[in-house]
Amino acid sequence: MVDLIADVKRVMRDVPDFPRDGVLFKDMTPVLQDPSLFRRVVAWMGEGVGTVDKVVGIESRGFIFAAPMVDTLDAGLVLARKKGKLPWRTVSRDYELEYGSATLEIHADAIAPGERVLVVDDLLATGGTARASSLKCVPMSSRELSDLLMLGMGAYTPLDGFMGHDDWRGACEDMRLASGVFWPIPITLSCSQDLADSIAIGEEVALVDAESGETMALMTVNEKYTIDRHL
């Protein structure tokens, strides 16, 4: 592997200020021009992956690496394309680039629940594209979207996020947060039991508009709890 990394670094080009000022772009096209090196890179990318059902190639050069990998991994190929490029019904995620933002789409039936997926990109700058495509998504109602906006604006100070159990119970029972600060309104984010069970404490999730499918924010889950409907 050390030799492979050295060979890749030897042929790759640094292109400053592309595609925008301040970005140092790593041009990997010389790797593609060397068939032996390209085969070695693809083989190394598949090592240790294990069994996967689908390989997701991210537009556009992610396609180049994902396509040969599906043969060695005996998996299906899924194309993750920029908005408006796929012909059928899609699901989409917004993501941040090093030099802006964009939207990524796949066909709605491309990945079945429970399938193991490998995401392949052509480069890693902020990791935004791969990150957006791999996070679990928590759908938000219109009320929860409004709460998210108010939290982001600081309008719900002293809250800096959706309520944990102690704050929620205090607001319901005594109109006070766990800290003792007066607060009469529960500000919570709900989801299905199955989704909650699949999310680990400390895991990052995407908060998604339930109607449009648009990603509104990323959130780290610090607590999970079941509310008492009788309060």
C-alpha positions in Angstrom: 0.0 0.0 0.0 2.9 2.4 0.7 4.2 1.9 -2.8 0.7 2.5 -4.2 0.3 5.7 -2.4 3.7 6.9 -3.5 2.8 6.0 -7.1 -0.5 7.9 -7.0 1.1 11.0 -5.4 3.8 10.9 -8.1 1.3 11.2 -11.0 -1.4 13.4 -9.4 -1.5 17.1 -10.1 -2.2 20.0 -7.7 -4.3 22.6 -9.4 -4.6 25.8 -7.3 -7.7 28.0 -7.4 -9.9 25.5 -9.2 -12.8 25.5 -9.5 -12.8 28.6 -7.3 -10.2 30.8 -5.7 -8.7 29.3 -2.6 -9.4 25.7 -3.5 -6.4 23.4 -4.1 -7.8 20.8 -6.5 -6.3 17.3 -6.6 -6.4 16.2 -10.3 -6.6 12.4 -10.4 -7.0 12.1 -14.2 -3.3 11.0 -14.7 -4.2 7.9 -12.6 -6.8 7.0 -15.2 -4.2 7.3 -18.0 -2.1 4.6 -16.4 -4.0 1.3 -16.8 -1.8 -0.6 -14.4 -2.0 2.0 -11.7 -5.7 2.4 -12.2 -6.2 -1.4 -11.7 -4.1 -1.3 -8.6 -6.2 1.6 -7.1 -9.5 -0.1 -7.8 -8.2 -3.4 -6.3 -7.0 -1.6 -3.2 -10.4 0.3 -2.8 -12.2 -3.1 -2.7 -9.9 -4.7 -0.1 -11.5 -5.3 3.2 -14.9 -4.1 2.1 -16.6 -7.4 2.7 -20.0 -8.2 1.3 -22.0 -5.3 -0.1 -25.3 -5.2 -2.0 -24.8 -1.9 -3.9 -22.0 0.4 -4.8 -23.0 4.1 -5.1 -20.9 6.1 -7.5 -21.1 9.8 -7.0 -21.1 12.1 -10.0 -19.1 12.3 -12.0 -15.7 10.7 -11.6 -17.0 8.5 -8.7 -18.7 6.6 -11.6 -15.2 5.7 -13.0 -14.1 4.0 -9.8 -17.5 2.5 -8.8 -18.2 0.8 -12.1 -15.2 -1.6 -12.0 -15.7 -2.2 -8.3 -19.1 -3.8 -8.8 -17.5 -6.6 -10.8 -15.0 -7.6 -8.1 -17.6 -7.1 -5.3 -20.5 -8.8 -7.2 -22.7 -5.8 -6.3 -25.2 -3.6 -8.1 -24.2 -0.1 -9.3 -26.2 3.0 -8.1 -25.6 6.3 -9.8 -25.8 9.4 -7.4 -26.3 12.3 -9.8 -26.7 16.1 -9.6 -30.2 17.4 -9.4 -32.3 16.9 -12.5 -30.1 14.4 -14.2 -32.0 11.2 -13.4 -35.1 10.4 -15.4 -37.3 8.7 -12.8 -38.6 9.4 -9.3 -35.8 10.4 -7.0 -34.8 11.1 -3.4 -32.4 13.9 -2.8 -30.0 15.3 -0.2 -28.3 18.7 -0.1 -24.6 18.7 0.9 -21.8 21.2 1.4 -18.8 21.3 -0.9 -15.5 23.0 -0.1 -16.4 25.6 -2.6 -20.2 25.8 -2.4 -23.3 23.6 -2.0 -25.2 21.2 -4.3 -27.9 18.5 -4.3 -27.4 14.8 -4.9 -30.1 12.4 -6.1 -30.6 8.7 -6.6 -33.6 6.8 -7.9 -36.1 6.1 -5.3 -35.9 2.3 -5.8 -32.1 2.1 -6.1 -31.5 0.9 -2.6 -33.7 -1.4 -0.6 -34.1 -1.2 3.2 -31.4 -3.2 4.9 -29.0 -3.4 2.0 -25.3 -2.8 2.7 -24.0 0.1 0.6 -20.5 1.3 -0.3 -20.2 4.9 -1.3 -17.5 5.8 -3.8 -16.4 9.4 -4.6 -13.6 10.6 -6.8 -12.0 12.9 -4.2 -12.4 13.9 -0.5 -12.3 17.6 0.2 -14.9 18.3 3.0 -16.4 14.8 2.6 -19.7 16.5 2.0 -21.1 14.4 -0.7 -20.3 11.0 0.9 -21.5 12.4 4.2 -24.9 13.5 2.8 -25.5 10.2 1.1 -24.8 8.0 4.1 -26.5 9.7 7.0 -29.8 8.4 8.4 -32.6 10.9 7.8 -35.1 12.1 10.3 -38.2 13.6 8.7 -39.5 16.8 10.2 -43.1 18.1 10.4 -43.9 21.7 9.6 -44.0 22.5 13.3 -40.6 20.9 13.9 -39.2 22.8 10.9 -40.5 26.0 12.5 -38.9 25.1 15.8 -35.6 24.3 14.0 -35.7 27.8 12.4 -36.4 29.4 15.8 -33.6 27.5 17.5 -31.2 28.5 14.7 -32.1 32.1 15.1 -31.7 32.0 18.9 -35.3 32.9 19.4 -35.7 30.0 21.9 -32.8 31.0 24.2 -31.8 29.5 26.6 -32.5 26.4 24.5 -29.7 25.6 22.1 -31.3 22.5 20.6 -34.3 20.2 20.9 -35.2 19.3 24.5 -33.8 16.4 26.3 -36.0 14.3 28.6 -35.4 16.3 31.8 -36.1 19.7 30.1 -39.2 18.3 28.4 -40.6 16.8 31.6 -39.9 20.0 33.5 -41.7 22.1 30.9 -44.7 19.8 30.9 -45.0 19.5 34.7 -43.7 22.7 36.2 -43.2 25.0 33.2 -39.5 25.1 34.0 -36.4 23.7 32.4 -34.2 21.3 34.4 -32.1 24.4 35.2 -35.1 26.1 36.9 -35.5 28.6 34.1 -39.2 29.3 33.3 -40.2 27.7 30.0 -43.8 26.5 29.3 -43.5 25.1 25.8 -42.1 21.6 24.9 -39.7 21.9 21.9 -39.1 18.3 20.8 -38.2 16.3 17.7 -40.1 13.1 17.2 -39.5 10.0 15.0 -40.8 6.5 14.6 -39.7 3.8 17.1 -38.0 1.8 14.3 -35.9 4.9 13.3 -35.1 5.7 16.9 -33.9 2.2 17.5 -31.6 2.3 14.5 -29.9 5.6 15.6 -27.1 5.4 18.2 -26.4 8.1 20.8 -23.6 10.3 19.4 -24.6 9.5 15.8 -25.0 12.3 13.3 -28.3 12.4 11.4 -29.8 14.6 8.6 -32.9 16.5 9.5 -35.1 16.4 6.4 -38.3 18.2 5.4 -40.9 15.4 5.3 -42.7 16.9 2.3 -39.8 17.9 0.0 -37.1 15.6 1.1 -34.7 18.5 1.4 -32.0 18.3 4.1 -32.4 21.2 6.5 -29.7 20.6 9.0 -27.3 18.0 10.5 -27.6 17.0 14.1 -25.7 14.9 16.6 -28.1 12.7 18.7 -27.3 13.2 22.4 -30.4 11.6 23.9 -33.4 9.4 23.0 -36.5 9.0 25.1 -40.2 8.1 25.0 -42.6 10.8 26.0 -45.4 10.2 28.5 -48.6 11.0 26.6 -50.4 11.6 29.9 -48.4 14.7 30.8 
